Amino acid sequence: TPLLSFGLELGSDPVAKVPFAPGDRLGIYSDGLYEVRDPAGVELGRERLIASMTAHGGPIETVVETLMDEARRHAAGRPPDDDLTLLLAEMAERS
């Protein structure tokens, strides 16, 4: 389930508090990223995107690059119908 979404119909000002510890990551992505289709018209899908996002570790830049590459490979040369946007943020160590 997405953490933030206008489609959730939670009211005009949905608010949630989630504790973050150092090293925790937050992913925000556009629907175009999981709706990218292969040449047969099959979407990458939210579940597959989320599974890939949680499976990849390492530097945050590498994770973003890996996920975007996965979407492009899935499309196999088919141009996207929408934007492919992904933002990952990581909680830094406290000093």
SULDA-V842982 format. One record per residue. PSI is psi in whole degrees, 0 to 359 (999 if undefined). Layout:
PSI ; PSI
This chain:
133 ; 146 ; 322 ; 130 ; 133 ; 338 ; 356 ; 343 ; 53 ; 9 ; 182 ; 330 ; 70 ; 136 ; 138 ; 143 ; 127 ; 122 ; 140 ; 137 ; 159 ; 133 ; 342 ; 148 ; 149 ; 128 ; 129 ; 128 ; 156 ; 159 ; 335 ; 332 ; 315 ; 347 ; 1 ; 136 ; 148 ; 175 ; 336 ; 357 ; 8 ; 127 ; 151 ; 314 ; 146 ; 315 ; 316 ; 319 ; 313 ; 318 ; 317 ; 320 ; 320 ; 338 ; 332 ; 132 ; 195 ; 189 ; 142 ; 324 ; 321 ; 321 ; 315 ; 313 ; 318 ; 315 ; 320 ; 321 ; 321 ; 319 ; 318 ; 321 ; 320 ; 319 ; 337 ; 47 ; 348 ; 129 ; 144 ; 149 ; 347 ; 177 ; 153 ; 97 ; 133 ; 129 ; 124 ; 135 ; 143 ; 135 ; 125 ; 161 ; 141 ; 139 ; 999
